[in-house]
Amino acid sequence: MVLEASGYTVLAASSGPEALELFASCNVDAVLLDYSMPKMDGGQVAALMKVMKPYVPVVMLSALPSLPENAHSVDAFITKGQSPETWLVRLAGLLEQRQSAEFARGASAYRFPAAA
């Protein structure tokens, strides 16, 4: 996978409920979430994730040409037709924003994946 080849550790879930369980039990720096998945759509999952951990950036990935109406909780939207490099740039930008915000609030520790 592109993310792993770029130095990120990837946790995978095969359904919305599984993604929420993983998200609740693991310390993650960001989420790349498909809109179409079993049992819940990505908009529903993103909204619940933002309630649980509002500081974690959520990127929606979809074959749809624009952000679905119920996916307003996401921090970024990427269509499946965009290049993997676009995903990486968008993710890196969100992680930088998060790091800057935490620094401004006086956070003392960061857990960001190493770039390859």
Secondary structure, DSSP 4 states (H G I P E B T S, - for coil): -HHHHTT------SSHHHHHHHHHHS--S-EEEES--SSS-HHHHHHHHHHH-TTS-EEEEESSSS--TT-TT-SEEEETTS-HHHHHHHHHHHHHHHHHHHHHTT------PPP-
